[in-house]
């Protein structure tokens, strides 16, 4: 599986942005997709996870109500809509696939200034 993120950047607190991840894989594989983030000096943490059908979605408590994960299996993308950005959202954001072994994108930087 290959994952390529896009959509990061520098924003002001309160702004919105959309992170996208393009998934390249052979047909027929089914797995959860998600987003993690890692701020400077901190461990990588889960942001959101979405199942193959989209019927199971988990958002971290710190982003619930502000971030929304979605996926389009036809287009092979997973998206993270990020609203009401906060300075604490500054981090490198990674797309991931729950495959064996797990797959990760190279990440995109999101920087929020207050």
Secondary structure, DSSP 8 states (H G I E B T S, - for coil): -EEEEE--EEEETT--EEEEEEEE--TT----EEEEEE-TTS--EEEEEE-SSSS-EEE-TTTBTTEEEEEETTTTEEEEEE-S--GGG-EEEEEEE--SS-EE---EEEEEE-
